[in-house]
Amino acid sequence: MSLSPIYTFLLLNRRRYECGSVCRFLFVSLPLLVGAVEVPLPMYMAVDGSAHSMNVVGEAGRVVGLEHIPQLVDKSIESIKCGPAAHLLESGILSINVADGKQGYPQAGPYDAIHVGAAAADLPKALVDQLKPGGRMVIPVGQFMQDLMIVDKLPDGSVKTHSEMGVRYVPLV
């Protein structure tokens, strides 16, 4: 469900995306998913554990995955090398990095889309800053009571946010 706002956004806009994600499942899925779409979607960042991202960006895009635990990065890379997405890792379309998810990964940005797979106490300014104008971030925000926030950076650089629904995620640490 949390992927729906990102996936729909990417498919409707049908342009190259740079994305970031932190979920191992998301990391791998986004490039493969959009490979089935006629227009490749490029730069995406996933924060804390999501490999599904590869399905949305396709072979022409890039997915940057973040995880704060080095052993999980190593395990993710080992797992991906043993599966059908190994070529994405080898070609550089997919990268998985050790980083603080609240700070993102500015050296690979800016990003067309960011998916955060853990709840931030407050909306991280660093992640909003790494969105391209026209980009979208989906992030759970809150401590006990959490909302799945949709953050859109408009073409003029201003930011529009709204809550999609109440959710319950592990904390972004």
C-alpha positions in Angstrom: 0.0 0.0 0.0 2.8 2.5 0.8 4.2 1.9 -2.7 1.0 2.8 -4.5 1.6 6.7 -4.3 5.1 6.3 -5.6 4.4 3.7 -8.3 1.3 5.6 -9.6 3.3 8.9 -9.6 6.2 7.3 -11.6 4.0 5.6 -14.1 1.8 8.6 -14.7 4.7 11.0 -15.2 6.5 8.6 -17.6 9.9 10.2 -17.5 13.4 9.3 -16.4 13.7 9.1 -12.6 16.5 9.1 -10.1 15.1 7.4 -7.0 16.2 6.3 -3.5 14.9 3.5 -1.3 15.9 1.7 1.8 13.9 -1.5 1.6 15.8 -4.5 0.1 12.7 -5.7 -1.6 12.1 -2.3 -3.1 15.7 -1.9 -4.2 15.4 -4.7 -6.7 11.8 -4.4 -7.9 11.6 -0.9 -9.2 14.0 -1.3 -12.2 12.4 -4.6 -13.2 8.8 -3.2 -13.0 9.4 -0.3 -15.3 11.3 -2.4 -17.7 7.9 -3.6 -18.7 6.8 0.0 -19.3 7.6 1.6 -22.7 9.2 4.8 -21.2 12.0 4.2 -18.7 11.7 6.0 -15.4 15.0 7.1 -13.8 16.3 8.3 -10.3 14.9 6.8 -7.1 16.2 6.6 -3.5 14.8 4.1 -1.1 15.5 4.5 2.6 15.9 1.5 5.0 15.4 -1.8 3.3 13.5 -1.7 0.0 14.6 -3.6 -3.1 11.2 -3.3 -5.0 12.4 0.0 -6.4 14.2 -1.5 -9.4 10.9 -2.5 -11.0 9.8 1.1 -11.4 12.9 2.8 -12.8 13.8 0.3 -15.5 17.1 -0.3 -17.1 17.6 3.4 -17.9 17.1 4.6 -14.3 19.0 4.3 -11.1 18.0 3.1 -7.7 20.0 4.1 -4.6 19.2 2.0 -1.5 20.2 3.0 2.0 20.5 1.0 5.1 22.2 2.1 8.4 23.4 -1.4 9.4 26.5 -2.5 7.4 25.7 -6.2 7.8 22.3 -5.7 6.2 23.9 -3.9 3.2 26.3 -6.9 2.8 23.4 -9.4 3.1 21.3 -7.5 0.6 24.2 -7.4 -1.9 24.8 -11.1 -1.4 21.1 -11.9 -2.0 20.8 -9.7 -5.0 23.9 -11.2 -6.6 22.2 -14.6 -6.4 19.0 -13.5 -8.1 17.6 -12.2 -11.4 18.6 -8.6 -10.5 22.3 -9.3 -10.2 23.0 -7.5 -13.5 21.4 -4.3 -12.1 23.9 -4.3 -9.3 26.8 -5.1 -11.6 25.8 -2.4 -14.1 25.4 0.3 -11.5 21.7 0.8 -12.0 21.2 -0.4 -8.4 23.5 0.6 -5.6 23.1 -0.1 -1.9 24.9 2.0 0.6 25.4 2.4 4.3 24.0 5.7 5.3 21.7 7.5 7.8 18.3 7.3 6.3 17.3 10.7 7.8 20.1 12.3 5.9 19.6 10.5 2.7 22.4 10.2 0.1 22.9 13.6 -1.4 26.0 12.6 -3.5 23.7 10.6 -5.8 20.8 13.0 -5.9 18.7 14.9 -6.5 16.0 12.3 -6.8 12.7 12.1 -8.7 11.2 9.9 -6.0 12.1 8.8 -2.5 10.4 6.0 -0.6 11.1 5.7 3.1 10.4 2.3 4.7 10.6 3.4 8.4 8.8 6.2 10.3 10.7 9.5 10.9 9.6 11.4 14.1 9.4 14.5 11.9 9.7 15.1 8.2 13.4 15.1 7.4 14.4 18.4 5.7 17.5 16.7 4.2 15.3 14.3 2.3 12.9 17.0 1.1 16.0 19.0 -0.1 17.2 16.0 -2.1 13.9 15.8 -4.1 14.0 17.3 -7.6 11.4 19.9 -8.5 8.5 17.8 -9.7 9.5 14.9 -7.4 7.6 12.9 -4.8 8.5 11.3 -1.5 6.4 8.8 0.4 7.4 8.7 4.1 5.7 7.5 7.3 5.9 10.3 9.9 5.2 10.3 13.6 6.1 8.3 16.7 3.1 6.5 18.2 0.5 7.9 15.8 1.9 7.9 12.3 0.8 9.2 8.9 1.9 8.0 5.5 2.9 11.4 4.2 3.0 12.3 0.5 5.5 15.1 -0.2 5.5 16.7 -3.6 8.1 19.2 -4.6 6.4 21.5 -7.1 8.2 22.8 -10.2 8.9 26.1 -8.5 10.6 24.4 -5.6 7.8 24.8 -3.1 6.6 21.8 -1.1 3.1 20.4 -0.8 2.4 17.6 1.8 -0.7 15.6 2.7 -1.5 12.5 4.7 -2.5 9.5 2.7 -3.6 7.4 5.7 -2.7 6.4 9.2 0.1 3.7 9.4 2.3 1.9 11.8 6.0 1.5 10.9 9.2 0.8 12.8 11.2 3.9 13.7 13.7 5.4 11.3 17.0 5.3 13.2 
